[in-house]
Structure formats: structure tokens, C-alpha cells
């Protein structure tokens, strides 16, 4: 990994902001990811993110923390937060912005236990593929304190396969339709493509049942997105 994402965050933080990150997938064209959005405050966050932060309690793990916006809000509200990300640049920025406990770490290497685990901005993305979901859920379950909760959001992207007649062109012989190849580039430099998973709620709920986790729909967003709470 070249950590293009981290480089972009560092540029923005150090006032070297000249252009945005460009993202695309195997089923969508280039799209801009504005760097200011990755530094947003609570009032600028989508309703699902705001709801998740309001539900957070106790000792919190912020998975894929990025620039640390969620962690900073929780810290200001008196919660103890550990922020983790696989991006070295993201963790550097999160620390510079004032996140007390931030670490470069893959969630599968986390060993502490928490009252709340946050996976936001399509938290199911880190599962990568449908056949890895159970592995990640089992590990997350082991990181929960007895009355702990996992707050996770995602989207049902079936709409992206809809044609003009209202039909769907999903290949039933292919992998699950929410499995995407995710590409990012920044200032002409391209990152190694990522596997990224969007998971519809019913599939998430079913996966949770197979590993003995309760899955509750907390809130639906405006565009096929949702926030779920997973508990023991």
C-alpha cells in the first residue's frame, strides 16, 4: 500500500490542499472525494453517523478512524476512545488534531475489549468479501465487553444495477453484488485496488445470526443506507 489516503489527509492538514481524492469502482465512474469532508464536524455529518456517535458509550474503539473526526467528537463528550486505522498518514493526522490514543492497526490484530465498537462510513467495507464476513464478526464479537455494542453502517447498492425499465442486471453466477473493486488516486498517483464490501441489512443480519450476534436496525438513511447495532 502506498498510503495515498494518508498523504492526502496530511496535505490537507498542512494547508497543501490543491485537489481531492478520486475514487471509482468496477461498476462506477470516477468520483471526487472532497478532502474537507474527511475533516467534518458533528453538524456536517450524515444523520446515521450522528446517531451512532450519540449511541456510543463507555470505552470506544473507532475502527478506520481516518482523520479522527468521530474520535474527537467522542473525546469532547467525555468518552475514552482508541482510534485505529491501517493508514499511517491518517493516524499521524488524527494525533495532530488531538486524538489522545491513535494507533496504526488492522482490526484483526486488535486484542483489547470495548463497550462500543464504531465502524462508520460504510463500516462493512473492511470485511472485503462476503465469505470473510463471519471471520470479522467473530473477531469483533471477541472484542466486546459483556454489555457491549457494535455500531456499523452500510448501504444496499442493488440500485446501482437497475436499468431504465426498473429491472436488475445482476449476474446470479457472479459474487455477491456488494463486493466491489475500489480504486483511489490522488495527484496522479494510484493506490493498489482494494476489495470493498457493501452489505444489505438482511445479509448482515443473517451473517450475525451464524456467529450468535443480535443485529438490530437502528435507522435508515435517505439513500439505501442504514445503521445497525450488533450485540451479544
MOZI-V63255 format. One record per residue. N is the residue number from 0. PHI is phi in whole degrees, -180 to 180 (NA if undefined). NEAR is the number of other ideal C-beta (glycine too) atoms within 10 Angstrom. D_FIRST is the distance of its C-alpha to the first C-alpha in whole Angstrom. Layout:
N&PHI&NEAR&D_FIRST / N&PHI&NEAR&D_FIRST
//
This chain:
0&NA&11&0 / 1&-87&12&4 / 2&58&17&6 / 3&-61&20&8 / 4&-58&23&10 / 5&-63&23&11 / 6&-61&20&12 / 7&-65&27&14 / 8&-64&28&15 / 9&-64&19&16 / 10&-56&18&18 / 11&-65&20&20 / 12&-63&18&21 / 13&-95&10&22 / 14&62&6&24 / 15&-107&11&22 / 16&-81&14&22 / 17&-125&8&23 / 18&-156&13&21 / 19&-99&18&19 / 20&-74&22&16 / 21&-106&17&16 / 22&-118&18&16 / 23&-158&16&17 / 24&-133&17&17 / 25&-69&11&19 / 26&-122&11&22 / 27&-142&13&22 / 28&-79&7&22 / 29&-58&9&20 / 30&-143&11&21 / 31&-88&11&20 / 32&-108&14&19 / 33&-64&13&21 / 34&-60&19&20 / 35&-57&10&23 / 36&-62&14&23 / 37&-79&20&20 / 38&-119&19&22 / 39&-68&15&25 / 40&-89&9&28 / 41&-56&16&30 / 42&-67&6&32 / 43&-95&12&30 / 44&-79&19&28 / 45&-60&17&29 / 46&-57&13&32 / 47&-65&23&30 / 48&-67&22&27 / 49&-59&16&31 / 50&-62&17&32 / 51&-61&26&30 / 52&-66&23&30 / 53&-70&12&34 / 54&-87&15&33 / 55&-63&22&31 / 56&-148&13&33 / 57&64&13&33 / 58&-87&17&30 / 59&-112&22&27 / 60&-109&27&23 / 61&-101&31&21 / 62&-89&25&18 / 63&67&20&15 / 64&-70&26&17 / 65&60&22&16 / 66&-78&30&18 / 67&95&26&20 / 68&-59&25&23 / 69&-67&28&24 / 70&-62&28&24 / 71&-62&22&26 / 72&-62&20&29 / 73&-67&22&29 / 74&-58&19&30 / 75&-63&10&32 / 76&-98&12&34 / 77&87&6&35 / 78&-91&17&32 / 79&-89&13&30 / 80&-127&25&26 / 81&-113&21&23 / 82&-108&29&20 / 83&-129&22&17 / 84&-160&27&13 / 85&-82&18&10 / 86&-88&23&9 / 87&-62&14&10 / 88&-64&20&12 / 89&-62&27&13 / 90&-66&24&15 / 91&-59&19&16 / 92&-67&27&18 / 93&-58&29&19 / 94&-66&15&21 / 95&-62&15&22 / 96&-80&16&24 / 97&115&12&26 / 98&-72&24&24 / 99&-69&13&26 / 100&-124&15&23 / 101&-133&24&20 / 102&-144&15&17 / 103&-75&15&13 / 104&-160&17&14 / 105&-81&11&13 / 106&-54&19&17 / 107&-69&11&17 / 108&-101&10&18 / 109&-75&19&20 / 110&-127&8&24 / 111&-74&9&26 / 112&-114&14&28 / 113&-141&23&29 / 114&-81&18&31 / 115&-137&24&29 / 116&-116&26&25 / 117&-101&28&24 / 118&-130&25&21 / 119&-116&23&22 / 120&62&18&20 / 121&59&19&20 / 122&-60&22&20 / 123&-72&24&20 / 124&-55&20&17 / 125&-68&20&15 / 126&-69&28&17 / 127&73&18&16 / 128&-141&14&19 / 129&-57&17&22 / 130&-75&11&23 / 131&-105&15&20 / 132&-60&22&22 / 133&-60&14&25 / 134&-59&13&23 / 135&-67&19&21 / 136&-64&22&24 / 137&-62&13&26 / 138&-67&15&24 / 139&-60&24&24 / 140&-59&18&28 / 141&-70&10&28 / 142&-91&17&26 / 143&-89&20&29 / 144&-71&14&33 / 145&-48&7&36 / 146&-109&10&36 / 147&-78&21&33 / 148&-143&24&31 / 149&-111&25&28 / 150&-108&24&27 / 151&-137&28&25 / 152&-122&25&25 / 153&-163&27&24 / 154&-140&20&26 / 155&-90&20&28 / 156&-93&20&26 / 157&-55&14&29 / 158&-58&10&31 / 159&-71&17&28 / 160&-103&13&30 / 161&-80&12&33 / 162&-97&8&35 / 163&-64&5&38 / 164&-90&6&41 / 165&88&6&39 / 166&-89&9&38 / 167&-121&12&35 / 168&-106&8&33 / 169&-75&13&31 / 170&-80&8&31 / 171&-68&5&32 / 172&-91&5&31 / 173&-85&8&27 / 174&-66&11&25 / 175&-51&15&25 / 176&-64&20&25 / 177&-87&23&23 / 178&-84&19&20 / 179&-124&23&18 / 180&-92&12&15 / 181&-114&17&13 / 182&-115&18&12 / 183&-132&19&11 / 184&-140&14&12 / 185&-154&21&14 / 186&51&14&16 / 187&82&7&16 / 188&-100&11&12 / 189&-106&12&10 / 190&-88&18&7 / 191&-62&9&6 / 192&-57&14&9 / 193&-106&16&10 / 194&-87&14&13 / 195&-139&21&15 / 196&-116&23&19 / 197&-101&23&22 / 198&-124&27&24 / 199&-70&19&28 / 200&-60&18&30 / 201&-63&11&32 / 202&-69&18&30 / 203&-62&23&28 / 204&-60&17&32 / 205&-63&12&32 / 206&-63&20&29 / 207&-63&22&30 / 208&-60&11&34 / 209&-69&11&32 / 210&-114&16&31 / 211&61&10&34 / 212&-114&19&33 / 213&-80&12&35 / 214&-129&19&33 / 215&-119&12&35 / 216&-78&13&34 / 217&-89&16&34 / 218&-162&16&34 / 219&-106&14&33 / 220&-91&15&32 / 221&-84&8&33 / 222&-138&10&31 / 223&63&16&31 / 224&-101&19&29 / 225&-156&19&30 / 226&-118&25&29 / 227&-123&24&30 / 228&-119&17&31 / 229&-109&24&31 / 230&-137&14&33 / 231&-72&13&34
//
